[in-house]
Amino acid sequence: MYFKFQKNDAFQDGINIIWKCIERHDIMADINYRVRMLELRGLNRFRPVNESNYKFEERTKSELLVLLRYMNDLQFVIVRDRISMEKKINKNGEV
């Protein structure tokens, strides 16, 4: 019975890691979008509406910092959880 719970626990950990990886890709897409907006603004191919250029750039940069910190933290959580899951699998045999 204990082994069955450990097997289920490792399986649930794997599912959680997959969802975190999906979230990481979503964050990377947001970062890419904001970097592209800054690039287009720098090339004068994009003009922000209802906002000065300076405010737009500062807001976008602060959003990028928040997203980058979150993605960095999420990456460490993914690695930590994967190591934890692999330890559970190796401790209890193949799942």
Jmol script that loads the backbone (N, CA, C; Angstrom):
load data "model"
ATOM      1  N   MET A   1       0.823  -1.189   0.000  1.00  0.00           N
ATOM      2  CA  MET A   1       0.000   0.000   0.000  1.00  0.00           C
ATOM      3  C   MET A   1       0.875   1.264   0.000  1.00  0.00           C
ATOM      4  N   TYR A   2       1.934   1.258   0.812  1.00  0.00           N
ATOM      5  CA  TYR A   2       2.827   2.411   0.894  1.00  0.00           C
ATOM      6  C   TYR A   2       3.470   2.691  -0.467  1.00  0.00           C
ATOM      7  N   PHE A   3       3.903   1.621  -1.137  1.00  0.00           N
ATOM      8  CA  PHE A   3       4.530   1.782  -2.444  1.00  0.00           C
ATOM      9  C   PHE A   3       3.559   2.405  -3.445  1.00  0.00           C
ATOM     10  N   LYS A   4       2.291   2.020  -3.354  1.00  0.00           N
ATOM     11  CA  LYS A   4       1.289   2.570  -4.258  1.00  0.00           C
ATOM     12  C   LYS A   4       1.147   4.071  -4.051  1.00  0.00           C
ATOM     13  N   PHE A   5       1.162   4.532  -2.790  1.00  0.00           N
ATOM     14  CA  PHE A   5       1.069   5.962  -2.516  1.00  0.00           C
ATOM     15  C   PHE A   5       2.317   6.698  -3.007  1.00  0.00           C
ATOM     16  N   GLN A   6       3.477   6.097  -2.842  1.00  0.00           N
ATOM     17  CA  GLN A   6       4.715   6.714  -3.319  1.00  0.00           C
ATOM     18  C   GLN A   6       4.709   6.811  -4.840  1.00  0.00           C
ATOM     19  N   LYS A   7       4.204   5.791  -5.485  1.00  0.00           N
ATOM     20  CA  LYS A   7       4.118   5.786  -6.943  1.00  0.00           C
ATOM     21  C   LYS A   7       3.183   6.903  -7.409  1.00  0.00           C
ATOM     22  N   ASN A   8       2.044   7.031  -6.751  1.00  0.00           N
ATOM     23  CA  ASN A   8       1.077   8.066  -7.085  1.00  0.00           C
ATOM     24  C   ASN A   8       1.661   9.453  -6.814  1.00  0.00           C
ATOM     25  N   ASP A   9       2.432   9.594  -5.730  1.00  0.00           N
ATOM     26  CA  ASP A   9       3.049  10.864  -5.367  1.00  0.00           C
ATOM     27  C   ASP A   9       4.061  11.288  -6.432  1.00  0.00           C
ATOM     28  N   ALA A  10       4.883  10.361  -6.893  1.00  0.00           N
ATOM     29  CA  ALA A  10       5.856  10.665  -7.936  1.00  0.00           C
ATOM     30  C   ALA A  10       5.146  11.034  -9.238  1.00  0.00           C
ATOM     31  N   PHE A  11       4.052  10.351  -9.539  1.00  0.00           N
ATOM     32  CA  PHE A  11       3.267  10.652 -10.732  1.00  0.00           C
ATOM     33  C   PHE A  11       2.699  12.069 -10.657  1.00  0.00           C
ATOM     34  N   GLN A  12       2.160  12.440  -9.489  1.00  0.00           N
ATOM     35  CA  GLN A  12       1.599  13.786  -9.300  1.00  0.00           C
ATOM     36  C   GLN A  12       2.703  14.847  -9.399  1.00  0.00           C
ATOM     37  N   ASP A  13       3.888  14.543  -8.865  1.00  0.00           N
ATOM     38  CA  ASP A  13       5.012  15.467  -8.988  1.00  0.00           C
ATOM     39  C   ASP A  13       5.363  15.693 -10.455  1.00  0.00           C
ATOM     40  N   GLY A  14       5.327  14.640 -11.236  1.00  0.00           N
ATOM     41  CA  GLY A  14       5.616  14.759 -12.669  1.00  0.00           C
ATOM     42  C   GLY A  14       4.603  15.642 -13.379  1.00  0.00           C
ATOM     43  N   ILE A  15       3.344  15.492 -13.020  1.00  0.00           N
ATOM     44  CA  ILE A  15       2.298  16.328 -13.613  1.00  0.00           C
ATOM     45  C   ILE A  15       2.509  17.790 -13.242  1.00  0.00           C
ATOM     46  N   ASN A  16       2.846  18.039 -11.973  1.00  0.00           N
ATOM     47  CA  ASN A  16       3.098  19.417 -11.532  1.00  0.00           C
ATOM     48  C   ASN A  16       4.282  20.041 -12.264  1.00  0.00           C
ATOM     49  N   ILE A  17       5.315  19.256 -12.490  1.00  0.00           N
ATOM     50  CA  ILE A  17       6.480  19.763 -13.225  1.00  0.00           C
ATOM     51  C   ILE A  17       6.089  20.116 -14.658  1.00  0.00           C
ATOM     52  N   ILE A  18       5.289  19.295 -15.281  1.00  0.00           N
ATOM     53  CA  ILE A  18       4.848  19.581 -16.651  1.00  0.00           C
ATOM     54  C   ILE A  18       4.090  20.894 -16.696  1.00  0.00           C
ATOM     55  N   TRP A  19       3.175  21.118 -15.736  1.00  0.00           N
ATOM     56  CA  TRP A  19       2.415  22.374 -15.721  1.00  0.00           C
ATOM     57  C   TRP A  19       3.332  23.577 -15.482  1.00  0.00           C
ATOM     58  N   LYS A  20       4.348  23.409 -14.647  1.00  0.00           N
ATOM     59  CA  LYS A  20       5.297  24.502 -14.414  1.00  0.00           C
ATOM     60  C   LYS A  20       6.106  24.795 -15.673  1.00  0.00           C
ATOM     61  N   CYS A  21       6.436  23.767 -16.426  1.00  0.00           N
ATOM     62  CA  CYS A  21       7.158  23.972 -17.691  1.00  0.00           C
ATOM     63  C   CYS A  21       6.286  24.705 -18.705  1.00  0.00           C
ATOM     64  N   ILE A  22       4.999  24.372 -18.731  1.00  0.00           N
ATOM     65  CA  ILE A  22       4.073  25.085 -19.620  1.00  0.00           C
ATOM     66  C   ILE A  22       3.995  26.548 -19.210  1.00  0.00           C
ATOM     67  N   GLU A  23       3.917  26.788 -17.906  1.00  0.00           N
ATOM     68  CA  GLU A  23       3.883  28.169 -17.410  1.00  0.00           C
ATOM     69  C   GLU A  23       5.167  28.912 -17.775  1.00  0.00           C
ATOM     70  N   ARG A  24       6.303  28.215 -17.702  1.00  0.00           N
ATOM     71  CA  ARG A  24       7.589  28.824 -18.068  1.00  0.00           C
ATOM     72  C   ARG A  24       7.581  29.257 -19.534  1.00  0.00           C
ATOM     73  N   HIS A  25       7.027  28.434 -20.403  1.00  0.00           N
ATOM     74  CA  HIS A  25       6.961  28.804 -21.827  1.00  0.00           C
ATOM     75  C   HIS A  25       6.047  30.006 -22.041  1.00  0.00           C
ATOM     76  N   ASP A  26       4.970  30.091 -21.291  1.00  0.00           N
ATOM     77  CA  ASP A  26       4.092  31.260 -21.388  1.00  0.00           C
ATOM     78  C   ASP A  26       4.829  32.529 -20.958  1.00  0.00           C
ATOM     79  N   ILE A  27       5.603  32.423 -19.902  1.00  0.00           N
ATOM     80  CA  ILE A  27       6.380  33.583 -19.434  1.00  0.00           C
ATOM     81  C   ILE A  27       7.426  33.968 -20.473  1.00  0.00           C
ATOM     82  N   MET A  28       8.061  32.979 -21.078  1.00  0.00           N
ATOM     83  CA  MET A  28       9.057  33.275 -22.117  1.00  0.00           C
ATOM     84  C   MET A  28       8.409  33.983 -23.302  1.00  0.00           C
ATOM     85  N   ALA A  29       7.180  33.610 -23.631  1.00  0.00           N
ATOM     86  CA  ALA A  29       6.467  34.285 -24.722  1.00  0.00           C
ATOM     87  C   ALA A  29       6.168  35.737 -24.349  1.00  0.00           C
ATOM     88  N   ASP A  30       5.777  35.981 -23.096  1.00  0.00           N
ATOM     89  CA  ASP A  30       5.543  37.355 -22.642  1.00  0.00           C
ATOM     90  C   ASP A  30       6.824  38.178 -22.694  1.00  0.00           C
ATOM     91  N   ILE A  31       7.924  37.581 -22.278  1.00  0.00           N
ATOM     92  CA  ILE A  31       9.210  38.284 -22.315  1.00  0.00           C
ATOM     93  C   ILE A  31       9.584  38.605 -23.749  1.00  0.00           C
ATOM     94  N   ASN A  32       9.425  37.646 -24.636  1.00  0.00           N
ATOM     95  CA  ASN A  32       9.738  37.861 -26.049  1.00  0.00           C
ATOM     96  C   ASN A  32       8.897  38.999 -26.633  1.00  0.00           C
ATOM     97  N   TYR A  33       7.620  39.024 -26.288  1.00  0.00           N
ATOM     98  CA  TYR A  33       6.722  40.072 -26.782  1.00  0.00           C
ATOM     99  C   TYR A  33       7.194  41.449 -26.321  1.00  0.00           C
ATOM    100  N   ARG A  34       7.520  41.577 -25.033  1.00  0.00           N
ATOM    101  CA  ARG A  34       7.939  42.878 -24.509  1.00  0.00           C
ATOM    102  C   ARG A  34       9.291  43.316 -25.079  1.00  0.00           C
ATOM    103  N   VAL A  35      10.202  42.383 -25.250  1.00  0.00           N
ATOM    104  CA  VAL A  35      11.494  42.724 -25.856  1.00  0.00           C
ATOM    105  C   VAL A  35      11.289  43.180 -27.293  1.00  0.00           C
ATOM    106  N   ARG A  36      10.411  42.499 -28.004  1.00  0.00           N
ATOM    107  CA  ARG A  36      10.119  42.887 -29.394  1.00  0.00           C
ATOM    108  C   ARG A  36       9.495  44.280 -29.454  1.00  0.00           C
ATOM    109  N   MET A  37       8.603  44.596 -28.510  1.00  0.00           N
ATOM    110  CA  MET A  37       8.005  45.929 -28.470  1.00  0.00           C
ATOM    111  C   MET A  37       9.077  47.001 -28.228  1.00  0.00           C
ATOM    112  N   LEU A  38      10.004  46.727 -27.334  1.00  0.00           N
ATOM    113  CA  LEU A  38      11.094  47.681 -27.088  1.00  0.00           C
ATOM    114  C   LEU A  38      11.974  47.835 -28.328  1.00  0.00           C
ATOM    115  N   GLU A  39      12.216  46.725 -29.013  1.00  0.00           N
ATOM    116  CA  GLU A  39      13.018  46.787 -30.238  1.00  0.00           C
ATOM    117  C   GLU A  39      12.318  47.635 -31.303  1.00  0.00           C
ATOM    118  N   LEU A  40      11.034  47.385 -31.501  1.00  0.00           N
ATOM    119  CA  LEU A  40      10.288  48.168 -32.489  1.00  0.00           C
ATOM    120  C   LEU A  40      10.232  49.645 -32.092  1.00  0.00           C
ATOM    121  N   ARG A  41      10.104  49.917 -30.820  1.00  0.00           N
ATOM    122  CA  ARG A  41      10.108  51.301 -30.351  1.00  0.00           C
ATOM    123  C   ARG A  41      11.463  51.944 -30.621  1.00  0.00           C
ATOM    124  N   GLY A  42      12.532  51.197 -30.399  1.00  0.00           N
ATOM    125  CA  GLY A  42      13.874  51.712 -30.661  1.00  0.00           C
ATOM    126  C   GLY A  42      14.124  52.003 -32.128  1.00  0.00           C
ATOM    127  N   LEU A  43      13.479  51.262 -33.009  1.00  0.00           N
ATOM    128  CA  LEU A  43      13.623  51.460 -34.453  1.00  0.00           C
ATOM    129  C   LEU A  43      12.594  52.451 -34.999  1.00  0.00           C
ATOM    130  N   ASN A  44      11.814  53.061 -34.115  1.00  0.00           N
ATOM    131  CA  ASN A  44      10.757  54.012 -34.489  1.00  0.00           C
ATOM    132  C   ASN A  44       9.699  53.388 -35.399  1.00  0.00           C
ATOM    133  N   ARG A  45       9.439  52.124 -35.238  1.00  0.00           N
ATOM    134  CA  ARG A  45       8.392  51.449 -36.008  1.00  0.00           C
ATOM    135  C   ARG A  45       7.126  51.262 -35.181  1.00  0.00           C
ATOM    136  N   PHE A  46       7.182  51.681 -33.931  1.00  0.00           N
ATOM    137  CA  PHE A  46       6.036  51.531 -33.041  1.00  0.00           C
ATOM    138  C   PHE A  46       5.927  52.780 -32.180  1.00  0.00           C
ATOM    139  N   ARG A  47       4.703  53.299 -32.088  1.00  0.00           N
ATOM    140  CA  ARG A  47       4.453  54.445 -31.216  1.00  0.00           C
ATOM    141  C   ARG A  47       3.373  54.062 -30.215  1.00  0.00           C
ATOM    142  N   PRO A  48       3.692  54.200 -28.936  1.00  0.00           N
ATOM    143  CA  PRO A  48       2.666  53.877 -27.937  1.00  0.00           C
ATOM    144  C   PRO A  48       1.510  54.862 -27.984  1.00  0.00           C
ATOM    145  N   VAL A  49       0.314  54.365 -27.755  1.00  0.00           N
ATOM    146  CA  VAL A  49      -0.888  55.193 -27.759  1.00  0.00           C
ATOM    147  C   VAL A  49      -1.205  55.573 -26.312  1.00  0.00           C
ATOM    148  N   ASN A  50      -1.574  56.825 -26.102  1.00  0.00           N
ATOM    149  CA  ASN A  50      -1.971  57.329 -24.784  1.00  0.00           C
ATOM    150  C   ASN A  50      -0.864  57.212 -23.737  1.00  0.00           C
ATOM    151  N   GLU A  51       0.382  57.258 -24.167  1.00  0.00           N
ATOM    152  CA  GLU A  51       1.492  57.128 -23.237  1.00  0.00           C
ATOM    153  C   GLU A  51       2.734  57.725 -23.897  1.00  0.00           C
ATOM    154  N   SER A  52       3.541  58.416 -23.113  1.00  0.00           N
ATOM    155  CA  SER A  52       4.769  58.966 -23.683  1.00  0.00           C
ATOM    156  C   SER A  52       5.762  57.836 -23.928  1.00  0.00           C
ATOM    157  N   ASN A  53       6.728  58.091 -24.788  1.00  0.00           N
ATOM    158  CA  ASN A  53       7.742  57.079 -25.089  1.00  0.00           C
ATOM    159  C   ASN A  53       8.495  56.665 -23.834  1.00  0.00           C
ATOM    160  N   TYR A  54       8.843  57.656 -23.017  1.00  0.00           N
ATOM    161  CA  TYR A  54       9.604  57.369 -21.797  1.00  0.00           C
ATOM    162  C   TYR A  54       8.798  56.482 -20.848  1.00  0.00           C
ATOM    163  N   LYS A  55       7.520  56.833 -20.634  1.00  0.00           N
ATOM    164  CA  LYS A  55       6.673  56.024 -19.738  1.00  0.00           C
ATOM    165  C   LYS A  55       6.516  54.605 -20.275  1.00  0.00           C
ATOM    166  N   PHE A  56       6.331  54.492 -21.575  1.00  0.00           N
ATOM    167  CA  PHE A  56       6.186  53.169 -22.189  1.00  0.00           C
ATOM    168  C   PHE A  56       7.438  52.329 -21.956  1.00  0.00           C
ATOM    169  N   GLU A  57       8.598  52.910 -22.213  1.00  0.00           N
ATOM    170  CA  GLU A  57       9.846  52.164 -22.045  1.00  0.00           C
ATOM    171  C   GLU A  57      10.081  51.784 -20.593  1.00  0.00           C
ATOM    172  N   GLU A  58       9.833  52.694 -19.680  1.00  0.00           N
ATOM    173  CA  GLU A  58      10.040  52.401 -18.258  1.00  0.00           C
ATOM    174  C   GLU A  58       9.066  51.334 -17.766  1.00  0.00           C
ATOM    175  N   ARG A  59       7.814  51.431 -18.178  1.00  0.00           N
ATOM    176  CA  ARG A  59       6.821  50.428 -17.783  1.00  0.00           C
ATOM    177  C   ARG A  59       7.183  49.064 -18.339  1.00  0.00           C
ATOM    178  N   THR A  60       7.574  49.026 -19.597  1.00  0.00           N
ATOM    179  CA  THR A  60       7.925  47.758 -20.232  1.00  0.00           C
ATOM    180  C   THR A  60       9.163  47.152 -19.583  1.00  0.00           C
ATOM    181  N   LYS A  61      10.140  47.973 -19.265  1.00  0.00           N
ATOM    182  CA  LYS A  61      11.350  47.463 -18.611  1.00  0.00           C
ATOM    183  C   LYS A  61      11.044  46.909 -17.226  1.00  0.00           C
ATOM    184  N   SER A  62      10.181  47.594 -16.479  1.00  0.00           N
ATOM    185  CA  SER A  62       9.846  47.084 -15.141  1.00  0.00           C
ATOM    186  C   SER A  62       9.058  45.775 -15.248  1.00  0.00           C
ATOM    187  N   GLU A  63       8.166  45.674 -16.239  1.00  0.00           N
ATOM    188  CA  GLU A  63       7.445  44.412 -16.454  1.00  0.00           C
ATOM    189  C   GLU A  63       8.410  43.295 -16.817  1.00  0.00           C
ATOM    190  N   LEU A  64       9.408  43.616 -17.632  1.00  0.00           N
ATOM    191  CA  LEU A  64      10.406  42.617 -18.004  1.00  0.00           C
ATOM    192  C   LEU A  64      11.182  42.128 -16.791  1.00  0.00           C
ATOM    193  N   LEU A  65      11.557  43.038 -15.925  1.00  0.00           N
ATOM    194  CA  LEU A  65      12.291  42.635 -14.723  1.00  0.00           C
ATOM    195  C   LEU A  65      11.470  41.684 -13.862  1.00  0.00           C
ATOM    196  N   VAL A  66      10.193  42.000 -13.690  1.00  0.00           N
ATOM    197  CA  VAL A  66       9.320  41.134 -12.893  1.00  0.00           C
ATOM    198  C   VAL A  66       9.208  39.759 -13.549  1.00  0.00           C
ATOM    199  N   LEU A  67       8.990  39.729 -14.856  1.00  0.00           N
ATOM    200  CA  LEU A  67       8.859  38.456 -15.559  1.00  0.00           C
ATOM    201  C   LEU A  67      10.151  37.644 -15.514  1.00  0.00           C
ATOM    202  N   LEU A  68      11.286  38.308 -15.673  1.00  0.00           N
ATOM    203  CA  LEU A  68      12.567  37.597 -15.643  1.00  0.00           C
ATOM    204  C   LEU A  68      12.846  37.012 -14.268  1.00  0.00           C
ATOM    205  N   ARG A  69      12.552  37.762 -13.225  1.00  0.00           N
ATOM    206  CA  ARG A  69      12.747  37.224 -11.865  1.00  0.00           C
ATOM    207  C   ARG A  69      11.835  36.022 -11.629  1.00  0.00           C
ATOM    208  N   TYR A  70      10.588  36.149 -12.059  1.00  0.00           N
ATOM    209  CA  TYR A  70       9.643  35.056 -11.862  1.00  0.00           C
ATOM    210  C   TYR A  70      10.068  33.817 -12.650  1.00  0.00           C
ATOM    211  N   MET A  71      10.521  34.014 -13.885  1.00  0.00           N
ATOM    212  CA  MET A  71      10.952  32.883 -14.690  1.00  0.00           C
ATOM    213  C   MET A  71      12.191  32.223 -14.071  1.00  0.00           C
ATOM    214  N   ASN A  72      13.096  33.032 -13.551  1.00  0.00           N
ATOM    215  CA  ASN A  72      14.280  32.491 -12.901  1.00  0.00           C
ATOM    216  C   ASN A  72      13.892  31.650 -11.685  1.00  0.00           C
ATOM    217  N   ASP A  73      13.002  32.177 -10.854  1.00  0.00           N
ATOM    218  CA  ASP A  73      12.539  31.426  -9.689  1.00  0.00           C
ATOM    219  C   ASP A  73      11.828  30.144 -10.104  1.00  0.00           C
ATOM    220  N   LEU A  74      11.004  30.239 -11.130  1.00  0.00           N
ATOM    221  CA  LEU A  74      10.266  29.075 -11.607  1.00  0.00           C
ATOM    222  C   LEU A  74      11.218  28.004 -12.138  1.00  0.00           C
ATOM    223  N   GLN A  75      12.265  28.423 -12.815  1.00  0.00           N
ATOM    224  CA  GLN A  75      13.249  27.464 -13.336  1.00  0.00           C
ATOM    225  C   GLN A  75      13.913  26.700 -12.197  1.00  0.00           C
ATOM    226  N   PHE A  76      14.269  27.397 -11.127  1.00  0.00           N
ATOM    227  CA  PHE A  76      14.868  26.718  -9.986  1.00  0.00           C
ATOM    228  C   PHE A  76      13.882  25.759  -9.323  1.00  0.00           C
ATOM    229  N   VAL A  77      12.611  26.137  -9.256  1.00  0.00           N
ATOM    230  CA  VAL A  77      11.586  25.261  -8.685  1.00  0.00           C
ATOM    231  C   VAL A  77      11.440  24.004  -9.547  1.00  0.00           C
ATOM    232  N   ILE A  78      11.456  24.162 -10.851  1.00  0.00           N
ATOM    233  CA  ILE A  78      11.336  23.012 -11.752  1.00  0.00           C
ATOM    234  C   ILE A  78      12.495  22.050 -11.546  1.00  0.00           C
ATOM    235  N   VAL A  79      13.707  22.581 -11.481  1.00  0.00           N
ATOM    236  CA  VAL A  79      14.886  21.727 -11.289  1.00  0.00           C
ATOM    237  C   VAL A  79      14.828  21.039  -9.926  1.00  0.00           C
ATOM    238  N   ARG A  80      14.471  21.787  -8.874  1.00  0.00           N
ATOM    239  CA  ARG A  80      14.376  21.218  -7.528  1.00  0.00           C
ATOM    240  C   ARG A  80      13.335  20.098  -7.483  1.00  0.00           C
ATOM    241  N   ASP A  81      12.172  20.343  -8.076  1.00  0.00           N
ATOM    242  CA  ASP A  81      11.105  19.335  -8.064  1.00  0.00           C
ATOM    243  C   ASP A  81      11.476  18.105  -8.882  1.00  0.00           C
ATOM    244  N   ARG A  82      12.187  18.325  -9.976  1.00  0.00           N
ATOM    245  CA  ARG A  82      12.604  17.187 -10.801  1.00  0.00           C
ATOM    246  C   ARG A  82      13.601  16.312 -10.041  1.00  0.00           C
ATOM    247  N   ILE A  83      14.543  16.948  -9.362  1.00  0.00           N
ATOM    248  CA  ILE A  83      15.506  16.183  -8.564  1.00  0.00           C
ATOM    249  C   ILE A  83      14.786  15.418  -7.464  1.00  0.00           C
ATOM    250  N   SER A  84      13.830  16.074  -6.813  1.00  0.00           N
ATOM    251  CA  SER A  84      13.051  15.426  -5.757  1.00  0.00           C
ATOM    252  C   SER A  84      12.270  14.237  -6.302  1.00  0.00           C
ATOM    253  N   MET A  85      11.664  14.406  -7.459  1.00  0.00           N
ATOM    254  CA  MET A  85      10.892  13.328  -8.064  1.00  0.00           C
ATOM    255  C   MET A  85      11.812  12.152  -8.425  1.00  0.00           C
ATOM    256  N   GLU A  86      12.983  12.453  -8.991  1.00  0.00           N
ATOM    257  CA  GLU A  86      13.905  11.385  -9.364  1.00  0.00           C
ATOM    258  C   GLU A  86      14.419  10.642  -8.136  1.00  0.00           C
ATOM    259  N   LYS A  87      14.603  11.349  -7.025  1.00  0.00           N
ATOM    260  CA  LYS A  87      15.015  10.678  -5.789  1.00  0.00           C
ATOM    261  C   LYS A  87      13.935   9.733  -5.304  1.00  0.00           C
ATOM    262  N   LYS A  88      12.677  10.167  -5.390  1.00  0.00           N
ATOM    263  CA  LYS A  88      11.573   9.298  -4.977  1.00  0.00           C
ATOM    264  C   LYS A  88      11.517   8.050  -5.848  1.00  0.00           C
ATOM    265  N   ILE A  89      11.707   8.231  -7.135  1.00  0.00           N
ATOM    266  CA  ILE A  89      11.645   7.095  -8.056  1.00  0.00           C
ATOM    267  C   ILE A  89      12.804   6.137  -7.777  1.00  0.00           C
ATOM    268  N   ASN A  90      14.011   6.692  -7.610  1.00  0.00           N
ATOM    269  CA  ASN A  90      15.173   5.840  -7.376  1.00  0.00           C
ATOM    270  C   ASN A  90      15.118   5.154  -6.016  1.00  0.00           C
ATOM    271  N   LYS A  91      14.522   5.818  -5.032  1.00  0.00           N
ATOM    272  CA  LYS A  91      14.415   5.234  -3.683  1.00  0.00           C
ATOM    273  C   LYS A  91      13.446   4.064  -3.666  1.00  0.00           C
ATOM    274  N   ASN A  92      12.380   4.185  -4.429  1.00  0.00           N
ATOM    275  CA  ASN A  92      11.330   3.181  -4.385  1.00  0.00           C
ATOM    276  C   ASN A  92      11.357   2.232  -5.577  1.00  0.00           C
ATOM    277  N   GLY A  93      12.328   2.340  -6.395  1.00  0.00           N
ATOM    278  CA  GLY A  93      12.365   1.510  -7.581  1.00  0.00           C
ATOM    279  C   GLY A  93      11.651   2.200  -8.728  1.00  0.00           C
ATOM    280  N   GLU A  94      11.549   1.525  -9.825  1.00  0.00           N
ATOM    281  CA  GLU A  94      10.929   2.112 -11.000  1.00  0.00           C
ATOM    282  C   GLU A  94       9.451   2.362 -10.787  1.00  0.00           C
ATOM    283  N   VAL A  95       8.980   3.485 -11.290  1.00  0.00           N
ATOM    284  CA  VAL A  95       7.548   3.813 -11.167  1.00  0.00           C
ATOM    285  C   VAL A  95       6.876   3.563 -12.491  1.00  0.00           C
TER     286      VAL A  95
END
end "model"
wireframe off; spacefill off
backbone 0.3
color backbone group
